[in-house]
Amino acid sequence: CPNPDFNRPEHRWRMVQRSLVEAVSDLLVHDGKVFLQSDIEEVMLRMKQQFLEYGKGKLVLVQDECDTKTNQGGWLGENSFGVRSDWEQHVIDRGAPMYRLMLSKPSCVK
């Protein structure tokens, strides 16, 4: 769960950089997955947009697999790894939503 710096407007929503997304998309093995989550929906929307835009067309959203059920907003309802981070547990304990998504690099992508 990235922690935006709300006190610095230029860093407020910048959780990932283009160079990181490009490196992940280049180095991720075929059928490899990227799991993203945040308790701030705007942060998740921005990260999703950045991974799809800067991923060079190599990454796709994983949506309707057997083990990934989405909620009404299209976010994954559960952490696919089954182990929650401390912050994720804190957010869930206070009844707040977590926004999650999974991206994959399909084997048909070069």
Contacts in CASP RR format, 6 or more apart in sequence:
PFRMAT RR
TARGET T0000
AUTHOR 0000-0000-0000
METHOD contacts of the structure
MODEL  1
CPNPDFNRPEHRWRMVQRSLVEAVSDLLVHDGKVFLQSDIEEVMLRMKQQ
FLEYGKGKLVLVQDECDTKTNQGGWLGENSFGVRSDWEQHVIDRGAPMYR
LMLSKPSCVK
1 37 0 8 1.000
1 38 0 8 1.000
1 39 0 8 1.000
1 85 0 8 1.000
1 87 0 8 1.000
1 88 0 8 1.000
1 91 0 8 1.000
1 98 0 8 1.000
2 15 0 8 1.000
2 16 0 8 1.000
2 38 0 8 1.000
2 43 0 8 1.000
2 47 0 8 1.000
4 11 0 8 1.000
4 12 0 8 1.000
4 13 0 8 1.000
4 14 0 8 1.000
4 15 0 8 1.000
4 40 0 8 1.000
4 43 0 8 1.000
5 11 0 8 1.000
5 12 0 8 1.000
6 12 0 8 1.000
13 42 0 8 1.000
13 43 0 8 1.000
13 46 0 8 1.000
14 46 0 8 1.000
15 38 0 8 1.000
15 43 0 8 1.000
15 46 0 8 1.000
15 47 0 8 1.000
16 47 0 8 1.000
16 50 0 8 1.000
16 51 0 8 1.000
18 50 0 8 1.000
18 54 0 8 1.000
21 50 0 8 1.000
21 51 0 8 1.000
21 54 0 8 1.000
21 55 0 8 1.000
22 54 0 8 1.000
22 55 0 8 1.000
22 56 0 8 1.000
24 34 0 8 1.000
24 51 0 8 1.000
24 55 0 8 1.000
25 51 0 8 1.000
25 54 0 8 1.000
25 55 0 8 1.000
25 56 0 8 1.000
25 57 0 8 1.000
25 58 0 8 1.000
25 59 0 8 1.000
25 105 0 8 1.000
26 56 0 8 1.000
26 58 0 8 1.000
28 34 0 8 1.000
28 58 0 8 1.000
28 59 0 8 1.000
28 105 0 8 1.000
29 105 0 8 1.000
30 105 0 8 1.000
30 106 0 8 1.000
30 107 0 8 1.000
30 109 0 8 1.000
31 104 0 8 1.000
31 105 0 8 1.000
31 106 0 8 1.000
31 107 0 8 1.000
32 104 0 8 1.000
32 105 0 8 1.000
33 62 0 8 1.000
33 102 0 8 1.000
33 103 0 8 1.000
33 104 0 8 1.000
33 105 0 8 1.000
34 51 0 8 1.000
34 59 0 8 1.000
34 102 0 8 1.000
34 103 0 8 1.000
34 104 0 8 1.000
35 79 0 8 1.000
35 80 0 8 1.000
35 81 0 8 1.000
35 100 0 8 1.000
35 101 0 8 1.000
35 102 0 8 1.000
36 44 0 8 1.000
36 47 0 8 1.000
36 48 0 8 1.000
36 51 0 8 1.000
36 100 0 8 1.000
36 101 0 8 1.000
36 102 0 8 1.000
36 103 0 8 1.000
37 44 0 8 1.000
37 76 0 8 1.000
37 79 0 8 1.000
37 88 0 8 1.000
37 98 0 8 1.000
37 99 0 8 1.000
37 100 0 8 1.000
37 101 0 8 1.000
38 44 0 8 1.000
38 47 0 8 1.000
38 98 0 8 1.000
38 99 0 8 1.000
39 87 0 8 1.000
39 88 0 8 1.000
39 91 0 8 1.000
39 96 0 8 1.000
39 97 0 8 1.000
39 98 0 8 1.000
39 99 0 8 1.000
40 99 0 8 1.000
41 97 0 8 1.000
41 99 0 8 1.000
43 99 0 8 1.000
44 75 0 8 1.000
44 99 0 8 1.000
44 100 0 8 1.000
44 101 0 8 1.000
48 61 0 8 1.000
48 101 0 8 1.000
51 59 0 8 1.000
51 103 0 8 1.000
52 59 0 8 1.000
52 61 0 8 1.000
52 103 0 8 1.000
57 109 0 8 1.000
58 105 0 8 1.000
58 109 0 8 1.000
59 103 0 8 1.000
59 104 0 8 1.000
59 105 0 8 1.000
60 103 0 8 1.000
60 104 0 8 1.000
60 105 0 8 1.000
60 106 0 8 1.000
61 101 0 8 1.000
61 102 0 8 1.000
61 103 0 8 1.000
61 104 0 8 1.000
62 68 0 8 1.000
62 101 0 8 1.000
62 102 0 8 1.000
62 103 0 8 1.000
62 104 0 8 1.000
63 70 0 8 1.000
63 74 0 8 1.000
64 70 0 8 1.000
67 80 0 8 1.000
68 76 0 8 1.000
68 80 0 8 1.000
68 102 0 8 1.000
69 76 0 8 1.000
69 77 0 8 1.000
69 78 0 8 1.000
70 76 0 8 1.000
70 77 0 8 1.000
71 77 0 8 1.000
75 97 0 8 1.000
75 98 0 8 1.000
75 99 0 8 1.000
75 100 0 8 1.000
75 101 0 8 1.000
76 100 0 8 1.000
76 101 0 8 1.000
76 102 0 8 1.000
77 98 0 8 1.000
77 100 0 8 1.000
78 100 0 8 1.000
79 88 0 8 1.000
79 98 0 8 1.000
79 100 0 8 1.000
80 100 0 8 1.000
80 102 0 8 1.000
84 92 0 8 1.000
88 98 0 8 1.000
91 97 0 8 1.000
91 98 0 8 1.000
92 98 0 8 1.000
END
